[in-house]
Amino acid sequence: MRISVITAVYNSETVLGKSIASVATQTHGNLEHLIIEGKSADRSLIAIRNSAHERMRLISEPDLGIYDALNKGIKNATGDIIGFVHSDDYLAHDKVLARIANEFKDPTVDAVYSDLDYVSKANNEHVVRRWSNGPYRHGCLKNGWMPAHTTLYLRRSVFQNFGLFDTNYKISGDYDFILRYFSQTSGKSIYIPEVLYKMRLGGISNRNSKNIRLKMCEDLNAIRTNSVGGIKTLVFKNLSKINQFIIKPKQNNIIRTNANFSKIDKFDLQKSLGS
């Protein structure tokens, strides 16, 4: 089973090496890593070349933003399964993709997702928050539930059937896509209650108060566009983040769901209202 991992890059020279290395060292053999570089103003291209591996493919050209870059990656991907590793984040260990591929052996599974740790930018060993998604259940989208987009791996057919990211969004295109997919799909999803992804704090969505306001406006638009709720859904989504600061030990049990099953996601309200 071939997995395509997409990394969109723009001005990420200082953190990019760890991101690429976390994909390069994966034990899953049938893998391609697409780097979609948007003509950065810094030395990102040099960092990419210094970290290059044999399963990597580089596309370097201007784009119209993160979602345009991710769409470009999807269109160029050759894998049966598609996922993302953002340029300032990394996979938790070298068997992450093998773990995910194992769940896709079931041909009825369309989506696999897991938990995510937010780590300090200064010290990646310091876990600030843990996004524990929980299984999908009918009606949970209205309560603000969403899996962490970066942990979500999908069959190629999902993008063929539900479309790509809406480039009209600057920050909430991933949330819009998740609402679109989970509100319409009848396919089976698998939740792995393990941390398979590490995200550094300080992303674009929470970089400043302007971005936080834009994120909330775009989130509300996505909620209404996909007919899953209104202002209450946005409030639930943001308030439910607080529990992510309470990091509890997790049991390694796989939870299989279809489009009828869920739990409110947990996320922090302080610094990451934008995620």
One Martini backbone bead per residue (centre of mass of N, CA, C, O) as a GRO file, in nm:
protein
  275
    1MET     BB    1   0.093   0.039   0.026
    2ARG     BB    2   0.065   0.367  -0.074
    3ILE     BB    3   0.217   0.662   0.066
    4SER     BB    4   0.132   1.009   0.083
    5VAL     BB    5   0.337   1.282   0.178
    6ILE     BB    6   0.265   1.624   0.265
    7THR     BB    7   0.475   1.927   0.227
    8ALA     BB    8   0.444   2.254   0.309
    9VAL     BB    9   0.656   2.536   0.200
   10TYR     BB   10   0.735   2.849   0.394
   11ASN     BB   11   0.968   2.975   0.564
   12SER     BB   12   1.133   2.687   0.717
   13GLU     BB   13   1.447   2.643   0.774
   14THR     BB   14   1.471   2.585   1.100
   15VAL     BB   15   1.248   2.314   1.098
   16LEU     BB   16   1.253   2.115   0.845
   17GLY     BB   17   1.449   1.880   0.907
   18LYS     BB   18   1.270   1.719   1.111
   19SER     BB   19   1.032   1.668   0.928
   20ILE     BB   20   1.178   1.508   0.705
   21ALA     BB   21   1.312   1.292   0.888
   22SER     BB   22   1.040   1.165   0.995
   23VAL     BB   23   0.988   1.041   0.707
   24ALA     BB   24   1.258   0.905   0.615
   25THR     BB   25   1.247   0.689   0.880
   26GLN     BB   26   1.031   0.519   0.782
   27THR     BB   27   0.939   0.175   0.765
   28HIS     BB   28   0.763   0.224   0.544
   29GLY     BB   29   0.820   0.153   0.213
   30ASN     BB   30   0.560   0.270   0.053
   31LEU     BB   31   0.685   0.590  -0.019
   32GLU     BB   32   0.596   0.940  -0.051
   33HIS     BB   33   0.755   1.275  -0.057
   34LEU     BB   34   0.599   1.584  -0.082
   35ILE     BB   35   0.742   1.894  -0.174
   36ILE     BB   36   0.583   2.217  -0.137
   37GLU     BB   37   0.736   2.497  -0.269
   38GLY     BB   38   0.683   2.874  -0.250
   39LYS     BB   39   0.924   3.058  -0.281
   40SER     BB   40   1.112   3.139  -0.064
   41ALA     BB   41   1.295   3.397   0.119
   42ASP     BB   42   1.466   3.187   0.228
   43ARG     BB   43   1.656   2.868   0.300
   44SER     BB   44   1.463   2.624   0.234
   45LEU     BB   45   1.589   2.485  -0.015
   46ILE     BB   46   1.850   2.408   0.127
   47ALA     BB   47   1.719   2.240   0.353
   48ILE     BB   48   1.595   2.034   0.164
   49ARG     BB   49   1.860   1.934   0.027
   50ASN     BB   50   2.000   1.852   0.302
   51SER     BB   51   1.731   1.643   0.363
   52ALA     BB   52   1.730   1.453   0.146
   53HIS     BB   53   1.552   1.173   0.001
   54GLU     BB   54   1.462   0.898  -0.200
   55ARG     BB   55   1.132   0.958  -0.133
   56MET     BB   56   1.159   1.242  -0.259
   57ARG     BB   57   0.958   1.525  -0.387
   58LEU     BB   58   1.004   1.830  -0.573
   59ILE     BB   59   0.805   2.140  -0.563
   60SER     BB   60   0.900   2.463  -0.709
   61GLU     BB   61   0.655   2.719  -0.663
   62PRO     BB   62   0.422   2.926  -0.676
   63ASP     BB   63   0.154   3.023  -0.454
   64LEU     BB   64  -0.178   3.081  -0.275
   65GLY     BB   65  -0.107   2.897  -0.036
   66ILE     BB   66  -0.158   2.632   0.168
   67TYR     BB   67  -0.408   2.504   0.008
   68ASP     BB   68  -0.279   2.511  -0.268
   69ALA     BB   69  -0.038   2.333  -0.193
   70LEU     BB   70  -0.198   2.083  -0.100
   71ASN     BB   71  -0.349   2.040  -0.366
   72LYS     BB   72  -0.097   1.993  -0.532
   73GLY     BB   73  -0.014   1.739  -0.382
   74ILE     BB   74  -0.264   1.568  -0.440
   75LYS     BB   75  -0.242   1.580  -0.756
   76ASN     BB   76   0.067   1.442  -0.738
   77ALA     BB   77  -0.019   1.198  -0.607
   78THR     BB   78   0.028   0.816  -0.592
   79GLY     BB   79  -0.126   0.726  -0.357
   80ASP     BB   80  -0.367   0.556  -0.170
   81ILE     BB   81  -0.258   0.738   0.061
   82ILE     BB   82  -0.324   1.054   0.242
   83GLY     BB   83  -0.098   1.298   0.395
   84PHE     BB   84   0.039   1.520   0.661
   85VAL     BB   85   0.346   1.730   0.705
   86HIS     BB   86   0.439   1.990   0.846
   87SER     BB   87   0.725   2.191   0.848
   88ASP     BB   88   0.698   2.228   1.192
   89ASP     BB   89   0.663   1.917   1.205
   90TYR     BB   90   0.618   1.566   1.336
   91LEU     BB   91   0.673   1.247   1.373
   92ALA     BB   92   0.689   1.048   1.660
   93HIS     BB   93   0.784   0.793   1.481
   94ASP     BB   94   0.901   0.526   1.261
   95LYS     BB   95   0.588   0.368   1.278
   96VAL     BB   96   0.343   0.536   1.187
   97LEU     BB   97   0.280   0.440   0.888
   98ALA     BB   98   0.253   0.142   0.957
   99ARG     BB   99   0.012   0.180   1.145
  100ILE     BB  100  -0.177   0.301   0.934
  101ALA     BB  101  -0.161   0.085   0.709
  102ASN     BB  102  -0.286  -0.147   0.877
  103GLU     BB  103  -0.581  -0.018   0.881
  104PHE     BB  104  -0.607  -0.019   0.552
  105LYS     BB  105  -0.656  -0.326   0.500
  106ASP     BB  106  -0.933  -0.235   0.529
  107PRO     BB  107  -1.147  -0.157   0.262
  108THR     BB  108  -1.367   0.015   0.445
  109VAL     BB  109  -1.148   0.219   0.504
  110ASP     BB  110  -1.106   0.589   0.482
  111ALA     BB  111  -1.009   0.661   0.788
  112VAL     BB  112  -0.723   0.787   0.985
  113TYR     BB  113  -0.669   0.868   1.336
  114SER     BB  114  -0.518   1.070   1.604
  115ASP     BB  115  -0.306   1.191   1.822
  116LEU     BB  116  -0.177   1.511   1.965
  117ASP     BB  117   0.114   1.704   2.024
  118TYR     BB  118   0.196   1.994   2.190
  119VAL     BB  119   0.497   2.172   2.153
  120SER     BB  120   0.762   2.333   2.228
  121LYS     BB  121   0.974   2.526   2.044
  122ALA     BB  122   1.223   2.518   2.247
  123ASN     BB  123   1.096   2.226   2.364
  124ASN     BB  124   1.002   1.919   2.232
  125GLU     BB  125   0.967   1.762   2.519
  126HIS     BB  126   0.743   1.972   2.581
  127VAL     BB  127   0.418   1.918   2.677
  128VAL     BB  128   0.128   2.121   2.656
  129ARG     BB  129  -0.064   1.940   2.469
  130ARG     BB  130  -0.358   1.717   2.408
  131TRP     BB  131  -0.510   1.581   2.121
  132SER     BB  132  -0.812   1.408   2.182
  133ASN     BB  133  -1.045   1.304   1.974
  134GLY     BB  134  -1.205   1.064   1.926
  135PRO     BB  135  -1.479   0.929   1.819
  136TYR     BB  136  -1.716   0.921   1.585
  137ARG     BB  137  -2.042   1.083   1.611
  138HIS     BB  138  -2.346   1.152   1.584
  139GLY     BB  139  -2.354   1.513   1.618
  140CYS     BB  140  -2.057   1.621   1.696
  141LEU     BB  141  -2.012   1.869   1.514
  142LYS     BB  142  -2.209   2.056   1.676
  143ASN     BB  143  -1.997   2.020   1.938
  144GLY     BB  144  -1.692   2.071   1.796
  145TRP     BB  145  -1.584   1.837   1.653
  146MET     BB  146  -1.238   1.733   1.571
  147PRO     BB  147  -0.982   1.628   1.406
  148ALA     BB  148  -0.665   1.634   1.353
  149HIS     BB  149  -0.564   1.703   1.045
  150THR     BB  150  -0.259   1.586   1.064
  151THR     BB  151  -0.375   1.282   1.147
  152LEU     BB  152  -0.523   1.256   0.870
  153TYR     BB  153  -0.598   0.967   0.678
  154LEU     BB  154  -0.668   0.912   0.323
  155ARG     BB  155  -0.820   0.820   0.065
  156ARG     BB  156  -0.817   0.919  -0.252
  157SER     BB  157  -1.134   0.898  -0.294
  158VAL     BB  158  -1.213   1.129  -0.106
  159PHE     BB  159  -1.114   1.362  -0.291
  160GLN     BB  160  -1.284   1.276  -0.536
  161ASN     BB  161  -1.570   1.298  -0.375
  162PHE     BB  162  -1.510   1.588  -0.184
  163GLY     BB  163  -1.260   1.726  -0.255
  164LEU     BB  164  -1.083   1.996  -0.180
  165PHE     BB  165  -0.949   2.271  -0.077
  166ASP     BB  166  -1.059   2.584   0.014
  167THR     BB  167  -0.898   2.882  -0.101
  168ASN     BB  168  -1.074   3.101   0.053
  169TYR     BB  169  -0.918   3.003   0.279
  170LYS     BB  170  -0.654   3.083   0.518
  171ILE     BB  171  -0.713   2.877   0.793
  172SER     BB  172  -1.006   2.685   0.762
  173GLY     BB  173  -0.982   2.455   0.538
  174ASP     BB  174  -0.965   2.200   0.718
  175TYR     BB  175  -1.235   2.230   0.867
  176ASP     BB  176  -1.414   2.234   0.618
  177PHE     BB  177  -1.333   1.951   0.517
  178ILE     BB  178  -1.417   1.790   0.766
  179LEU     BB  179  -1.714   1.869   0.759
  180ARG     BB  180  -1.773   1.767   0.475
  181TYR     BB  181  -1.697   1.474   0.520
  182PHE     BB  182  -1.842   1.387   0.798
  183SER     BB  183  -2.137   1.490   0.702
  184GLN     BB  184  -2.142   1.270   0.435
  185THR     BB  185  -2.027   1.015   0.517
  186SER     BB  186  -2.025   0.630   0.523
  187GLY     BB  187  -1.758   0.571   0.615
  188LYS     BB  188  -1.488   0.433   0.770
  189SER     BB  189  -1.333   0.492   1.088
  190ILE     BB  190  -1.013   0.530   1.265
  191TYR     BB  191  -0.916   0.539   1.605
  192ILE     BB  192  -0.598   0.625   1.749
  193PRO     BB  193  -0.499   0.633   2.097
  194GLU     BB  194  -0.230   0.791   1.982
  195VAL     BB  195   0.074   0.949   1.951
  196LEU     BB  196   0.173   1.048   1.599
  197TYR     BB  197   0.197   1.368   1.657
  198LYS     BB  198   0.393   1.677   1.624
  199MET     BB  199   0.333   2.016   1.743
  200ARG     BB  200   0.422   2.331   1.716
  201LEU     BB  201   0.396   2.612   1.857
  202GLY     BB  202   0.299   2.894   1.649
  203GLY     BB  203   0.100   2.918   1.437
  204ILE     BB  204  -0.089   3.100   1.220
  205SER     BB  205  -0.367   3.091   1.386
  206ASN     BB  206  -0.191   3.209   1.669
  207ARG     BB  207   0.009   3.457   1.617
  208ASN     BB  208  -0.243   3.659   1.643
  209SER     BB  209  -0.529   3.839   1.688
  210LYS     BB  210  -0.603   3.854   1.390
  211ASN     BB  211  -0.595   3.546   1.332
  212ILE     BB  212  -0.802   3.462   1.543
  213ARG     BB  213  -1.038   3.618   1.423
  214LEU     BB  214  -1.029   3.490   1.144
  215LYS     BB  215  -1.067   3.199   1.237
  216MET     BB  216  -1.351   3.238   1.365
  217CYS     BB  217  -1.490   3.335   1.108
  218GLU     BB  218  -1.422   3.085   0.934
  219ASP     BB  219  -1.546   2.872   1.113
  220LEU     BB  220  -1.837   2.978   1.098
  221ASN     BB  221  -1.861   2.951   0.793
  222ALA     BB  222  -1.814   2.644   0.783
  223ILE     BB  223  -2.050   2.562   0.960
  224ARG     BB  224  -2.273   2.690   0.777
  225THR     BB  225  -2.200   2.567   0.500
  226ASN     BB  226  -2.227   2.258   0.635
  227SER     BB  227  -2.475   2.237   0.830
  228VAL     BB  228  -2.376   2.200   1.172
  229GLY     BB  229  -2.450   2.506   1.270
  230GLY     BB  230  -2.323   2.767   1.488
  231ILE     BB  231  -2.224   2.960   1.741
  232LYS     BB  232  -2.229   2.722   1.942
  233THR     BB  233  -2.021   2.548   1.799
  234LEU     BB  234  -1.788   2.746   1.835
  235VAL     BB  235  -1.793   2.753   2.141
  236PHE     BB  236  -1.750   2.450   2.189
  237LYS     BB  237  -1.482   2.426   2.038
  238ASN     BB  238  -1.323   2.624   2.229
  239LEU     BB  239  -1.393   2.515   2.517
  240SER     BB  240  -1.289   2.212   2.468
  241LYS     BB  241  -0.973   2.284   2.479
  242ILE     BB  242  -0.894   2.294   2.782
  243ASN     BB  243  -0.847   1.977   2.836
  244GLN     BB  244  -0.562   1.957   2.687
  245PHE     BB  245  -0.391   2.025   2.954
  246ILE     BB  246  -0.489   1.736   3.039
  247ILE     BB  247  -0.259   1.480   3.074
  248LYS     BB  248  -0.325   1.147   2.988
  249PRO     BB  249  -0.319   0.835   2.990
  250LYS     BB  250  -0.312   0.590   2.728
  251GLN     BB  251  -0.485   0.355   2.558
  252ASN     BB  252  -0.413   0.090   2.313
  253ASN     BB  253  -0.699   0.144   2.149
  254ILE     BB  254  -0.900   0.069   1.890
  255ILE     BB  255  -1.140   0.278   1.714
  256ARG     BB  256  -1.422   0.192   1.539
  257THR     BB  257  -1.592   0.371   1.278
  258ASN     BB  258  -1.857   0.552   1.158
  259ALA     BB  259  -2.080   0.807   1.064
  260ASN     BB  260  -2.226   0.748   1.378
  261PHE     BB  261  -1.959   0.836   1.553
  262SER     BB  262  -1.847   1.046   1.917
  263LYS     BB  263  -1.633   1.325   2.040
  264ILE     BB  264  -1.525   1.583   2.189
  265ASP     BB  265  -1.293   1.790   2.143
  266LYS     BB  266  -0.965   1.897   2.252
  267PHE     BB  267  -0.871   2.233   2.350
  268ASP     BB  268  -0.716   2.532   2.361
  269LEU     BB  269  -0.786   2.880   2.455
  270GLN     BB  270  -0.538   3.047   2.481
  271LYS     BB  271  -0.324   2.996   2.212
  272SER     BB  272  -0.521   2.788   2.009
  273LEU     BB  273  -0.785   2.897   1.862
  274GLY     BB  274  -0.682   2.832   1.553
  275SER     BB  275  -0.690   2.497   1.527
   0.00000   0.00000   0.00000
